[in-house]
Amino acid sequence: MEFEVPVIVIYVLFVIFAVLSAVFLKGKGSSLFAGHSTVREPAFAPVKLCKAMGICFAVLAIFLLITVFVWNQRPDWFRYVLWVVVGGNIIAATIIANLNILFRR
């Protein structure tokens, strides 16, 4: 028995990632980062980190949109590409967010 995700769930995820991407690419939304309000002077540049996270979310949003368009005629290997892209993007976003070298003030 295989679990199928309804297409509406993918649409909702696309909208969420697209909105978050737009907010982060504007350089806003740094209050969503953990520890932002607890530190008086953050050791990282919040605008640079926001733009990097915006790019990561934009990649996810674009890939989700492609997934919606090819949902009914997708080949079997597409689910593996989906896992690799989403997993790779999550790993990249985690490394970027924790790599303080790129975003120091």
Helices and strands as residue ranges (DSSP letters): H 7-25, G 30-32, H 46-69, H 78-98
